[in-house]
């Protein structure tokens, strides 16, 4: 073999070595860059998504609503302690009262309440719903739970155990006994007055004794009975 052939072989061997060497190390910086980019991307995306989510007004409103619900601002829990709402509710049962409608109404209609007394009614309440309210305006006494019988403008009459609303007998499928009343009741409710009675009419102390309840003393309506679990029910 000549020196030229030997030089050629050495040159070829060097090229092969360099090729294999370059092949081993070339992907490494590439992989390192890929890993670096991926790591940066993974750490930045959640922050970016969080910022974008808070930039959406609708999502902000949802977050605020969830916080309000959790804090008990719109939903309140109570424990039944009296028998005035039997057979619908019994002592020891636990309920959830929605203050959402009353809170939103007070916020949106506050000016109207002050300016126009005829707008002071709580329009989201309907006859037959079970409502929690305070007997006195100072709200120092314990709240009461009763059935809504009359709404603003109604002519309420009770004669011989029969409830008449605007001259028509009120259907009361939630009662197991007749309506008991110590005296005849005959009154027309004002623009922000509500008439309540307990389902257990013979023992309940309600609007028959202390009169109509103003809208600003209403806490909210009962939306859930959650305890005991085997007596779970919604929408009363």
GUKE-668213 format. One record per residue (C-alpha): residue number from 1; residue in one letter; x, y negated, z negated. Coordinates in pm, 1 decimal, always signed. Layout:
<zaros>
zaro n=NUM	res=a	c1=X	c2=Y	c3=Z $
...
</zaros>
This chain:
<zaros>
zaro n=1	res=x	c1=+0.0	c2=+0.0	c3=+0.0 $
zaro n=2	res=x	c1=+138.8	c2=-338.2	c3=+96.8 $
zaro n=3	res=x	c1=+152.8	c2=-644.0	c3=-123.2 $
zaro n=4	res=x	c1=-119.8	c2=-792.7	c3=+95.7 $
zaro n=5	res=x	c1=-348.5	c2=-495.1	c3=+30.6 $
zaro n=6	res=x	c1=-271.1	c2=-510.0	c3=-339.7 $
zaro n=7	res=x	c1=-351.3	c2=-878.7	c3=-344.7 $
zaro n=8	res=x	c1=-675.3	c2=-816.0	c3=-164.6 $
zaro n=9	res=x	c1=-778.5	c2=-549.1	c3=-417.1 $
zaro n=10	res=x	c1=-687.5	c2=-769.4	c3=-708.5 $
zaro n=11	res=x	c1=-889.0	c2=-1048.7	c3=-555.7 $
zaro n=12	res=x	c1=-1189.2	c2=-822.0	c3=-514.6 $
zaro n=13	res=x	c1=-1158.6	c2=-692.5	c3=-870.2 $
zaro n=14	res=x	c1=-1141.6	c2=-1048.6	c3=-1001.4 $
zaro n=15	res=x	c1=-1450.6	c2=-1142.3	c3=-804.7 $
zaro n=16	res=x	c1=-1641.0	c2=-840.6	c3=-939.8 $
zaro n=17	res=x	c1=-1535.2	c2=-920.1	c3=-1292.3 $
zaro n=18	res=x	c1=-1638.6	c2=-1280.5	c3=-1257.1 $
zaro n=19	res=x	c1=-1969.4	c2=-1175.6	c3=-1102.8 $
zaro n=20	res=x	c1=-2053.4	c2=-938.4	c3=-1386.6 $
zaro n=21	res=x	c1=-1931.5	c2=-1186.4	c3=-1644.0 $
zaro n=22	res=x	c1=-2137.1	c2=-1464.5	c3=-1491.5 $
zaro n=23	res=x	c1=-2435.7	c2=-1232.8	c3=-1471.9 $
zaro n=24	res=x	c1=-2421.8	c2=-1161.4	c3=-1844.9 $
zaro n=25	res=x	c1=-2405.5	c2=-1518.9	c3=-1960.4 $
zaro n=26	res=x	c1=-2614.4	c2=-1705.0	c3=-1707.3 $
zaro n=27	res=x	c1=-2955.4	c2=-1604.8	c3=-1847.6 $
zaro n=28	res=x	c1=-2859.2	c2=-1689.9	c3=-2204.7 $
zaro n=29	res=x	c1=-2870.9	c2=-2070.1	c3=-2174.8 $
zaro n=30	res=x	c1=-3189.8	c2=-2025.3	c3=-1975.4 $
zaro n=31	res=x	c1=-3342.8	c2=-1808.1	c3=-2244.1 $
zaro n=32	res=x	c1=-3223.5	c2=-2045.9	c3=-2510.9 $
zaro n=33	res=x	c1=-3385.1	c2=-2335.2	c3=-2331.7 $
zaro n=34	res=x	c1=-3705.4	c2=-2137.1	c3=-2288.6 $
zaro n=35	res=x	c1=-3710.7	c2=-2050.4	c3=-2656.0 $
zaro n=36	res=x	c1=-3641.0	c2=-2407.8	c3=-2751.9 $
zaro n=37	res=x	c1=-3918.0	c2=-2540.1	c3=-2529.7 $
zaro n=38	res=x	c1=-4157.6	c2=-2274.0	c3=-2650.0 $
zaro n=39	res=x	c1=-4083.6	c2=-2350.1	c3=-3013.3 $
zaro n=40	res=x	c1=-4133.1	c2=-2721.5	c3=-2959.6 $
zaro n=41	res=x	c1=-4453.1	c2=-2657.1	c3=-2770.0 $
zaro n=42	res=x	c1=-4591.9	c2=-2431.2	c3=-3040.4 $
zaro n=43	res=x	c1=-4518.4	c2=-2679.5	c3=-3314.8 $
zaro n=44	res=x	c1=-4649.4	c2=-2980.5	c3=-3126.2 $
zaro n=45	res=x	c1=-4972.8	c2=-2836.6	c3=-2986.9 $
zaro n=46	res=x	c1=-5160.3	c2=-2804.5	c3=-3320.1 $
zaro n=47	res=x	c1=-5069.4	c2=-3162.4	c3=-3409.9 $
zaro n=48	res=x	c1=-5174.8	c2=-3279.7	c3=-3066.2 $
zaro n=49	res=x	c1=-5501.9	c2=-3089.8	c3=-3088.1 $
zaro n=50	res=x	c1=-5568.8	c2=-3225.8	c3=-3436.2 $
zaro n=51	res=x	c1=-5511.9	c2=-3583.7	c3=-3320.5 $
zaro n=52	res=x	c1=-5730.6	c2=-3528.5	c3=-3015.1 $
zaro n=53	res=x	c1=-6005.5	c2=-3369.5	c3=-3223.5 $
zaro n=54	res=x	c1=-6017.3	c2=-3666.1	c3=-3459.5 $
zaro n=55	res=x	c1=-6024.3	c2=-3897.3	c3=-3160.1 $
zaro n=56	res=x	c1=-6358.4	c2=-3746.6	c3=-3058.3 $
zaro n=57	res=x	c1=-6638.5	c2=-3942.4	c3=-3234.2 $
zaro n=58	res=x	c1=-6874.0	c2=-3645.4	c3=-3222.1 $
zaro n=59	res=x	c1=-6625.9	c2=-3422.5	c3=-3401.7 $
zaro n=60	res=x	c1=-6562.9	c2=-3693.5	c3=-3658.1 $
zaro n=61	res=x	c1=-6936.0	c2=-3707.8	c3=-3726.6 $
zaro n=62	res=x	c1=-6947.4	c2=-3329.4	c3=-3765.6 $
zaro n=63	res=x	c1=-6653.8	c2=-3334.3	c3=-4008.5 $
zaro n=64	res=x	c1=-6819.7	c2=-3605.2	c3=-4216.1 $
zaro n=65	res=x	c1=-7148.7	c2=-3413.6	c3=-4217.7 $
zaro n=66	res=x	c1=-6976.1	c2=-3098.3	c3=-4338.8 $
zaro n=67	res=x	c1=-6800.9	c2=-3290.9	c3=-4615.2 $
zaro n=68	res=x	c1=-7128.5	c2=-3446.7	c3=-4724.3 $
zaro n=69	res=x	c1=-7299.4	c2=-3108.8	c3=-4734.7 $
zaro n=70	res=x	c1=-7015.8	c2=-2957.1	c3=-4934.3 $
zaro n=71	res=x	c1=-7007.8	c2=-3244.4	c3=-5180.5 $
zaro n=72	res=x	c1=-7378.5	c2=-3203.8	c3=-5258.6 $
zaro n=73	res=x	c1=-7471.3	c2=-3542.3	c3=-5118.3 $
zaro n=74	res=x	c1=-7737.5	c2=-3402.6	c3=-4884.8 $
zaro n=75	res=x	c1=-7814.6	c2=-3067.8	c3=-5047.2 $
zaro n=76	res=x	c1=-7884.2	c2=-3033.3	c3=-5419.4 $
zaro n=77	res=x	c1=-7936.1	c2=-2718.0	c3=-5626.1 $
zaro n=78	res=x	c1=-8193.8	c2=-2689.9	c3=-5901.9 $
zaro n=79	res=x	c1=-8312.4	c2=-2421.5	c3=-6142.5 $
zaro n=80	res=x	c1=-8685.4	c2=-2377.9	c3=-6201.6 $
zaro n=81	res=x	c1=-8762.5	c2=-2417.1	c3=-6572.8 $
zaro n=82	res=x	c1=-9142.7	c2=-2449.3	c3=-6591.0 $
zaro n=83	res=x	c1=-9447.9	c2=-2249.6	c3=-6480.2 $
zaro n=84	res=x	c1=-9633.5	c2=-2535.1	c3=-6311.7 $
zaro n=85	res=x	c1=-9551.3	c2=-2405.5	c3=-5961.4 $
zaro n=86	res=x	c1=-9647.2	c2=-2041.7	c3=-6012.6 $
zaro n=87	res=x	c1=-9701.3	c2=-1819.6	c3=-5821.0 $
zaro n=88	res=x	c1=-9475.0	c2=-1991.2	c3=-5564.5 $
zaro n=89	res=x	c1=-9186.2	c2=-2047.0	c3=-5806.7 $
zaro n=90	res=x	c1=-9106.2	c2=-1888.0	c3=-6141.9 $
zaro n=91	res=x	c1=-8870.8	c2=-1992.6	c3=-6424.6 $
zaro n=92	res=x	c1=-8512.5	c2=-1887.1	c3=-6359.1 $
zaro n=93	res=x	c1=-8534.3	c2=-1908.7	c3=-5982.6 $
zaro n=94	res=x	c1=-8283.9	c2=-2133.2	c3=-5806.3 $
zaro n=95	res=x	c1=-8362.0	c2=-2358.2	c3=-5514.6 $
zaro n=96	res=x	c1=-8193.2	c2=-2596.3	c3=-5271.2 $
zaro n=97	res=x	c1=-8342.5	c2=-2938.3	c3=-5202.9 $
zaro n=98	res=x	c1=-8261.0	c2=-3132.6	c3=-4887.8 $
zaro n=99	res=x	c1=-8194.3	c2=-3500.8	c3=-4940.1 $
zaro n=100	res=x	c1=-8091.0	c2=-3549.2	c3=-4578.1 $
zaro n=101	res=x	c1=-8415.9	c2=-3700.0	c3=-4455.1 $
zaro n=102	res=x	c1=-8461.4	c2=-3933.5	c3=-4749.7 $
zaro n=103	res=x	c1=-8096.9	c2=-4045.2	c3=-4739.7 $
zaro n=104	res=x	c1=-8096.1	c2=-4112.1	c3=-4366.1 $
zaro n=105	res=x	c1=-8435.3	c2=-4282.7	c3=-4384.0 $
zaro n=106	res=x	c1=-8320.8	c2=-4510.1	c3=-4665.6 $
zaro n=107	res=x	c1=-8004.4	c2=-4602.1	c3=-4476.2 $
zaro n=108	res=x	c1=-8175.5	c2=-4670.9	c3=-4144.6 $
zaro n=109	res=x	c1=-8497.1	c2=-4821.4	c3=-4273.9 $
zaro n=110	res=x	c1=-8375.7	c2=-5010.2	c3=-4578.7 $
zaro n=111	res=x	c1=-8433.8	c2=-5348.4	c3=-4418.1 $
zaro n=112	res=x	c1=-8778.0	c2=-5245.2	c3=-4301.0 $
zaro n=113	res=x	c1=-8869.8	c2=-5130.7	c3=-4652.7 $
zaro n=114	res=x	c1=-8779.4	c2=-5468.4	c3=-4792.2 $
zaro n=115	res=x	c1=-8951.0	c2=-5668.9	c3=-4517.8 $
zaro n=116	res=x	c1=-9263.9	c2=-5463.1	c3=-4449.1 $
zaro n=117	res=x	c1=-9439.8	c2=-5268.6	c3=-4722.8 $
zaro n=118	res=x	c1=-9638.6	c2=-5070.8	c3=-4465.3 $
zaro n=119	res=x	c1=-9309.7	c2=-4918.5	c3=-4342.1 $
zaro n=120	res=x	c1=-9215.9	c2=-4793.1	c3=-4685.7 $
zaro n=121	res=x	c1=-9366.6	c2=-4447.4	c3=-4641.8 $
zaro n=122	res=x	c1=-9138.7	c2=-4147.6	c3=-4601.7 $
zaro n=123	res=x	c1=-9258.7	c2=-4029.8	c3=-4261.8 $
zaro n=124	res=x	c1=-9069.8	c2=-3699.5	c3=-4267.6 $
zaro n=125	res=x	c1=-9286.4	c2=-3560.7	c3=-4550.9 $
zaro n=126	res=x	c1=-9594.7	c2=-3357.1	c3=-4466.3 $
zaro n=127	res=x	c1=-9886.0	c2=-3231.4	c3=-4671.5 $
zaro n=128	res=x	c1=-9826.6	c2=-2888.9	c3=-4817.4 $
zaro n=129	res=x	c1=-9449.4	c2=-2923.1	c3=-4855.7 $
zaro n=130	res=x	c1=-9287.1	c2=-2863.1	c3=-5193.1 $
zaro n=131	res=x	c1=-9102.8	c2=-3173.9	c3=-5307.8 $
zaro n=132	res=x	c1=-8873.2	c2=-3275.1	c3=-5594.3 $
zaro n=133	res=x	c1=-8919.3	c2=-3624.1	c3=-5736.9 $
zaro n=134	res=x	c1=-8885.9	c2=-3834.8	c3=-6050.8 $
zaro n=135	res=x	c1=-9189.8	c2=-3942.6	c3=-6247.8 $
zaro n=136	res=x	c1=-9033.2	c2=-4274.4	c3=-6349.2 $
zaro n=137	res=x	c1=-8847.8	c2=-4527.4	c3=-6138.9 $
zaro n=138	res=x	c1=-8543.9	c2=-4530.1	c3=-6368.5 $
zaro n=139	res=x	c1=-8494.7	c2=-4155.4	c3=-6298.0 $
zaro n=140	res=x	c1=-8391.8	c2=-4092.7	c3=-6657.1 $
zaro n=141	res=x	c1=-8637.2	c2=-3805.9	c3=-6703.8 $
zaro n=142	res=x	c1=-8589.2	c2=-3459.0	c3=-6557.9 $
zaro n=143	res=x	c1=-8699.8	c2=-3422.4	c3=-6194.5 $
zaro n=144	res=x	c1=-9032.4	c2=-3252.0	c3=-6120.1 $
zaro n=145	res=x	c1=-9118.1	c2=-3002.8	c3=-5848.2 $
zaro n=146	res=x	c1=-9471.7	c2=-3018.3	c3=-5705.4 $
zaro n=147	res=x	c1=-9677.4	c2=-2965.2	c3=-5391.2 $
zaro n=148	res=x	c1=-9742.7	c2=-3269.0	c3=-5171.1 $
zaro n=149	res=x	c1=-10119.1	c2=-3316.2	c3=-5142.8 $
zaro n=150	res=x	c1=-10168.5	c2=-3670.7	c3=-5015.6 $
zaro n=151	res=x	c1=-9956.5	c2=-3901.3	c3=-4800.4 $
zaro n=152	res=x	c1=-9975.3	c2=-4281.4	c3=-4759.3 $
zaro n=153	res=x	c1=-10319.9	c2=-4399.7	c3=-4654.7 $
zaro n=154	res=x	c1=-10499.6	c2=-4078.5	c3=-4758.1 $
zaro n=155	res=x	c1=-10825.9	c2=-4089.9	c3=-4950.2 $
zaro n=156	res=x	c1=-10782.4	c2=-3819.8	c3=-5215.4 $
zaro n=157	res=x	c1=-11085.0	c2=-3679.0	c3=-5397.4 $
zaro n=158	res=x	c1=-11110.9	c2=-3387.2	c3=-5639.5 $
zaro n=159	res=x	c1=-11459.2	c2=-3271.9	c3=-5734.4 $
zaro n=160	res=x	c1=-11551.5	c2=-2943.5	c3=-5903.8 $
zaro n=161	res=x	c1=-11211.9	c2=-2791.9	c3=-5831.3 $
zaro n=162	res=x	c1=-11218.8	c2=-2881.3	c3=-5459.5 $
zaro n=163	res=x	c1=-10960.2	c2=-3114.6	c3=-5303.5 $
zaro n=164	res=x	c1=-11083.6	c2=-3344.8	c3=-5028.9 $
zaro n=165	res=x	c1=-10846.6	c2=-3541.7	c3=-4806.8 $
zaro n=166	res=x	c1=-11019.1	c2=-3814.7	c3=-4606.7 $
zaro n=167	res=x	c1=-11351.0	c2=-3640.4	c3=-4662.3 $
zaro n=168	res=x	c1=-11238.0	c2=-3293.1	c3=-4545.6 $
zaro n=169	res=x	c1=-11162.3	c2=-3001.6	c3=-4776.1 $
zaro n=170	res=x	c1=-10790.5	c2=-2930.9	c3=-4798.9 $
zaro n=171	res=x	c1=-10690.2	c2=-2575.2	c3=-4706.5 $
zaro n=172	res=x	c1=-10459.6	c2=-2440.6	c3=-4977.4 $
zaro n=173	res=x	c1=-10350.6	c2=-2084.5	c3=-4893.2 $
zaro n=174	res=x	c1=-10068.7	c2=-2104.7	c3=-5149.2 $
zaro n=175	res=x	c1=-10316.1	c2=-2097.7	c3=-5441.8 $
zaro n=176	res=x	c1=-10434.5	c2=-1783.0	c3=-5615.8 $
zaro n=177	res=x	c1=-10681.8	c2=-1964.1	c3=-5839.1 $
zaro n=178	res=x	c1=-10908.9	c2=-2261.4	c3=-5795.2 $
zaro n=179	res=x	c1=-10810.2	c2=-2621.9	c3=-5850.6 $
zaro n=180	res=x	c1=-10849.6	c2=-2725.4	c3=-6212.3 $
zaro n=181	res=x	c1=-10893.6	c2=-3090.1	c3=-6295.1 $
zaro n=182	res=x	c1=-10990.8	c2=-3242.0	c3=-6627.9 $
zaro n=183	res=x	c1=-11171.0	c2=-3527.2	c3=-6456.7 $
zaro n=184	res=x	c1=-11282.0	c2=-3624.4	c3=-6110.5 $
zaro n=185	res=x	c1=-11011.2	c2=-3788.5	c3=-5901.8 $
zaro n=186	res=x	c1=-11091.4	c2=-4045.7	c3=-5637.6 $
zaro n=187	res=x	c1=-10825.6	c2=-4279.8	c3=-5502.5 $
zaro n=188	res=x	c1=-10675.9	c2=-4414.1	c3=-5180.3 $
zaro n=189	res=x	c1=-10298.1	c2=-4400.8	c3=-5153.7 $
zaro n=190	res=x	c1=-10098.1	c2=-4711.8	c3=-5076.3 $
zaro n=191	res=x	c1=-9843.6	c2=-4748.0	c3=-4792.0 $
zaro n=192	res=x	c1=-9561.5	c2=-4589.7	c3=-4994.9 $
zaro n=193	res=x	c1=-9752.6	c2=-4364.0	c3=-5235.8 $
zaro n=194	res=x	c1=-9770.8	c2=-3985.2	c3=-5252.9 $
zaro n=195	res=x	c1=-10004.6	c2=-3757.9	c3=-5446.5 $
zaro n=196	res=x	c1=-9858.2	c2=-3437.2	c3=-5592.8 $
zaro n=197	res=x	c1=-10002.0	c2=-3136.2	c3=-5774.7 $
zaro n=198	res=x	c1=-9853.6	c2=-2813.8	c3=-5905.6 $
zaro n=199	res=x	c1=-9970.6	c2=-2481.3	c3=-5763.6 $
zaro n=200	res=x	c1=-10054.7	c2=-2363.2	c3=-6115.4 $
zaro n=201	res=x	c1=-10325.2	c2=-2626.4	c3=-6150.6 $
zaro n=202	res=x	c1=-10442.5	c2=-2529.2	c3=-6498.2 $
zaro n=203	res=x	c1=-10104.4	c2=-2604.4	c3=-6662.7 $
zaro n=204	res=x	c1=-9940.9	c2=-2850.2	c3=-6424.7 $
zaro n=205	res=x	c1=-9888.0	c2=-3210.8	c3=-6521.1 $
zaro n=206	res=x	c1=-9888.1	c2=-3407.5	c3=-6197.5 $
zaro n=207	res=x	c1=-10045.0	c2=-3699.9	c3=-6010.8 $
zaro n=208	res=x	c1=-10379.8	c2=-3621.0	c3=-6169.2 $
zaro n=209	res=x	c1=-10229.5	c2=-3747.0	c3=-6495.1 $
zaro n=210	res=x	c1=-9953.5	c2=-3995.8	c3=-6404.7 $
zaro n=211	res=x	c1=-10085.6	c2=-4112.3	c3=-6068.1 $
zaro n=212	res=x	c1=-9922.0	c2=-4145.1	c3=-5723.2 $
zaro n=213	res=x	c1=-9543.8	c2=-4142.0	c3=-5679.9 $
zaro n=214	res=x	c1=-9363.7	c2=-4417.9	c3=-5483.1 $
zaro n=215	res=x	c1=-9137.6	c2=-4315.5	c3=-5196.2 $
zaro n=216	res=x	c1=-8822.2	c2=-4439.8	c3=-5368.9 $
zaro n=217	res=x	c1=-8865.6	c2=-4183.4	c3=-5648.9 $
zaro n=218	res=x	c1=-8859.3	c2=-3885.4	c3=-5412.6 $
zaro n=219	res=x	c1=-8542.3	c2=-3673.9	c3=-5409.4 $
zaro n=220	res=x	c1=-8624.2	c2=-3442.7	c3=-5119.2 $
zaro n=221	res=x	c1=-8808.4	c2=-3132.2	c3=-5009.9 $
zaro n=222	res=x	c1=-8735.4	c2=-2772.4	c3=-5105.0 $
zaro n=223	res=x	c1=-8575.0	c2=-2586.4	c3=-4814.0 $
zaro n=224	res=x	c1=-8441.1	c2=-2268.6	c3=-4975.0 $
zaro n=225	res=x	c1=-8490.3	c2=-2032.9	c3=-5267.1 $
zaro n=226	res=x	c1=-8161.2	c2=-1845.3	c3=-5296.0 $
zaro n=227	res=x	c1=-8183.6	c2=-1672.8	c3=-5633.6 $
zaro n=228	res=x	c1=-8267.0	c2=-1398.2	c3=-5714.2 $
zaro n=229	res=x	c1=-8138.6	c2=-1262.1	c3=-5385.1 $
zaro n=230	res=x	c1=-8432.6	c2=-1026.8	c3=-5339.7 $
zaro n=231	res=x	c1=-8663.7	c2=-1331.8	c3=-5346.5 $
zaro n=232	res=x	c1=-8473.2	c2=-1530.4	c3=-5084.2 $
zaro n=233	res=x	c1=-8705.3	c2=-1757.7	c3=-4885.7 $
zaro n=234	res=x	c1=-8691.6	c2=-2076.3	c3=-4678.1 $
zaro n=235	res=x	c1=-8919.3	c2=-2365.3	c3=-4579.1 $
zaro n=236	res=x	c1=-9184.3	c2=-2424.3	c3=-4844.1 $
</zaros>
